[in-house]
Amino acid sequence: MMQPAITVAGSRIKPGLQTTVQVPVARLYTYHEMAMPVHVVHGRREGPRLFLCGAIHGDEIMGTEIIRRLIKLKRLKSIRGTLLAVPVVNIYGFLQQSRYSPDRRDLNRFFPGSEKGSLTSQLANTFMQEVVQGSTHGIDLHAGSNHRANLPQIRSDIENPETLRLSKAFKVPVVINARTREGSLRHAATAKGVTALLYEAGEVLRFDEMAIRAGVRGVVSVMEALGMLTPKRSKVSDMDPLIADTTSWVRAPVSGILRMLVPLGGRVVKNSKIGVIADPFGKEEMDIRSPVSGMVIGRLNLPLVHQGDATIHIAHLDRLTGIEPIIEEFREEITEDS
């Protein structure tokens, strides 16, 4: 059945059309007009409405590149339902290469926002009204912050069967059972009945090719699982991601120069040596040991640390023997898909 036209920021979009709508937001103090671009792919046939967004934190540009590559795919011409793709949500932070809005607020703590609140709150409200409202599903694309890189992973509420199904469909090595934080987009979207996933991968202000390819493949795979796209190949990956209910950061016991010994996706055993911190002259060294067993899902890339700095992020896992095979399979598949 053909679906009806939709309206985004006053623009009426008929079925079968693909266009970009500029959603107005507050001007800069230079009086320069600002707008949040929303790329709309409105299929002819009825189906889910999926929103996809990047750069809620302005320096997390990985999502922007994932969306740029996605909307170039010819497969989207045969989409069922509707895709609303927003490559840059926090346009103010994006221009300044900053995580925050000009008022020094974190946009992902101000959803659902307010029409008469702060600049950040108004931007959150605009996104909710123009993009989230009416959507059935959503994927929020993020990256590590503060010189930290993340292994491609999905964070979601796996107690919800539909969320768990789509989390597995994204085909990344690990799914983190993460509760929604009040003020986050995922929390606000979930409150409106939208099934929402959060993809974490890579580092701020950097492009990680593996993470980008994994993001594009993951979004396409979720769209296939939703029936928005017809699966391209008859052979479907049987990769079953590892599920972690708990994660923890290991902090630097002293200040100094850090040498990390475990890569992203690496397996760690409780009490094993995962890094060394030394003074600039190398006279004193202190080992960092893992307090738990599991998989490295995030790590600090900057080798300079103060006592108490977060250095490595570990997903607590009991099935350690499955870590190496799933990482190897994941990397092989991403290489083949390229």
ZISUL-V99932 format. One record per pair of residues at least 4 apart in sequence whose ideal C-beta (glycine too) atoms are under 7 Angstrom apart, sorted by the first residue. I is the first residue (numbers start at 1). J is the second residue. Records with the same first field share a line. If there is no record, write none. Layout:
I=J / J
This chain:
1=45 / 46
2=15 / 44 / 45
3=15 / 43 / 45 / 46
5=12 / 13 / 14 / 15
6=13 / 42 / 82
7=11 / 12
8=13 / 21 / 38 / 40 / 130
9=21 / 23 / 24 / 130
11=21
13=17 / 19 / 40 / 42
15=42 / 43 / 44
16=44
17=42
18=40 / 41
19=40
20=37 / 38 / 39
21=38 / 40
22=35 / 37
23=35 / 36 / 38 / 126 / 130
24=35
25=34 / 35 / 36 / 91 / 123 / 126
26=34 / 119 / 122
27=31 / 32 / 33 / 34
28=32 / 34
34=91
36=86 / 89 / 91 / 126
37=87 / 88
38=84 / 86 / 130 / 131
39=71 / 85
40=82 / 84
41=76 / 79 / 82 / 83
42=82
43=47 / 79 / 80 / 81 / 82
45=80
46=80 / 81
47=80 / 81 / 227 / 228
48=81 / 136 / 137 / 226 / 228
49=81 / 82 / 134 / 135 / 136
50=81 / 83 / 135 / 137 / 138 / 223 / 226 / 228
51=84 / 131 / 132 / 135 / 138
52=67 / 83 / 85 / 139 / 219
53=63 / 86 / 89 / 140 / 141
54=63 / 64 / 66 / 67 / 87 / 88 / 141
55=60 / 61 / 63 / 64 / 87 / 88 / 89 / 90 / 94
56=89 / 90 / 107 / 108 / 140 / 185
57=90 / 93 / 99 / 108 / 142 / 145
58=90 / 92 / 93 / 94 / 96 / 97 / 98 / 99
59=93 / 97 / 98 / 99 / 204 / 205
60=142 / 143 / 204
61=65 / 205
62=66 / 141 / 143 / 201 / 202 / 207 / 208 / 211 / 212 / 215
63=67 / 141 / 142
64=68 / 87 / 88
65=69 / 207 / 212
66=70 / 141 / 212 / 215 / 216 / 219
67=71 / 85 / 87
68=87
69=212 / 216
70=85 / 216 / 219
71=76 / 85
75=229
76=83
79=83 / 228 / 229
80=227 / 228
81=228
84=131 / 135
86=131
88=94
89=107 / 127
90=94 / 101 / 107
91=95
92=96 / 101 / 102
93=98 / 99 / 100 / 101
97=205
99=106 / 145
100=104 / 105 / 106
101=105 / 107 / 119 / 120 / 123
102=119
103=118 / 119 / 120
105=110 / 118 / 120
107=120 / 123 / 124
108=184 / 185
109=183 / 184
110=120 / 121 / 124 / 183
111=124 / 128 / 183 / 184 / 185 / 187 / 188
112=124 / 125 / 128 / 188
113=117 / 121 / 122 / 123 / 124 / 125 / 128
114=121 / 122 / 125
115=122 / 125
117=121 / 122
118=122
119=123
120=124
121=125
122=126
123=127
124=128
125=129
126=130
127=131 / 132
128=132 / 133 / 188
129=133
131=135
132=138 / 189 / 192 / 194
135=194
136=194 / 195
137=194 / 195 / 226
138=189 / 194 / 196
139=197 / 199 / 219 / 222
140=185 / 186 / 196 / 198
141=199 / 215
142=198 / 199 / 200
143=150 / 200 / 201 / 202 / 203 / 204
144=148 / 149 / 150 / 202 / 203 / 204 / 298
145=204
147=300 / 301 / 302
148=203 / 298 / 299 / 300 / 301
149=202 / 203 / 264 / 298 / 299 / 301
150=200 / 201 / 202 / 297 / 298
151=173 / 174 / 264 / 265 / 296 / 297 / 298
152=172 / 173 / 201 / 211 / 214
153=172 / 174 / 176 / 200 / 201 / 297
154=167 / 170 / 172 / 175 / 197 / 198 / 199
155=176 / 178 / 198 / 200
156=163 / 167 / 175 / 178 / 197 / 198
157=163 / 179 / 180
158=163 / 164 / 167 / 175 / 177 / 243
160=164
161=165
162=166 / 195
163=167 / 195
164=168
165=169 / 225
166=170 / 195 / 197 / 222 / 225
167=175 / 197
168=175 / 240 / 241
169=221 / 222 / 225
170=197 / 199 / 218 / 221 / 222
171=217 / 218 / 221 / 237 / 239
172=214 / 218 / 241
173=241 / 242 / 265 / 326 / 327 / 330
174=241 / 242 / 244 / 295 / 297 / 315
175=241 / 243
176=244 / 247 / 315
177=243 / 244 / 245
180=184 / 186 / 187 / 190
181=187
182=187
183=187
185=189
186=190 / 196 / 198
187=191
188=192
189=194 / 196
190=194 / 196
199=215 / 218
201=208 / 211 / 214 / 215
202=206 / 208 / 211
203=208 / 301
207=212
208=212
209=213
210=214 / 334
211=215
212=216
213=217 / 334 / 337 / 338
214=218 / 334
215=219
216=220
217=221 / 337
218=222
219=223
220=224 / 229
221=225
222=226
223=228 / 229
224=229 / 231
231=236
237=333
239=326 / 329 / 330
242=295 / 317 / 319 / 322 / 326
244=315 / 316 / 317
246=316
247=297 / 313 / 314 / 315 / 316
248=292 / 314
249=310 / 313
250=274 / 288 / 290 / 291 / 311 / 312 / 314
251=308 / 309 / 310 / 311
252=258 / 277 / 305 / 306 / 307 / 308 / 309 / 311
253=286 / 288 / 307
254=277 / 286 / 307
255=305 / 306 / 307
256=277 / 278 / 279 / 305
257=277 / 278 / 280 / 303 / 304
258=275 / 277 / 300 / 303 / 305 / 311
259=275 / 276 / 303
260=275 / 299 / 312
261=273 / 274 / 275
262=266 / 268 / 274 / 296 / 312
263=296
264=296 / 299
265=295 / 296 / 327
266=296
267=295 / 320 / 323 / 324
268=272 / 274 / 290 / 293 / 294 / 296 / 314
269=293
270=290 / 291 / 292 / 293
271=289 / 290
272=289 / 290
273=287 / 289
274=288 / 289 / 290 / 312
275=288 / 311 / 312
276=285 / 287 / 288
277=286 / 288 / 305
278=282 / 284 / 285
279=283 / 284
288=311
290=314
292=314 / 316
293=317 / 320
294=314 / 315 / 316 / 317
295=314 / 315 / 317 / 323
296=312 / 314
297=313 / 314 / 315
298=313
299=312 / 313
300=310 / 311 / 312
305=309 / 311
317=323
322=326
323=327
324=328
325=329
326=330
327=331
328=332
329=333
330=334
331=335
332=336
333=337
334=338
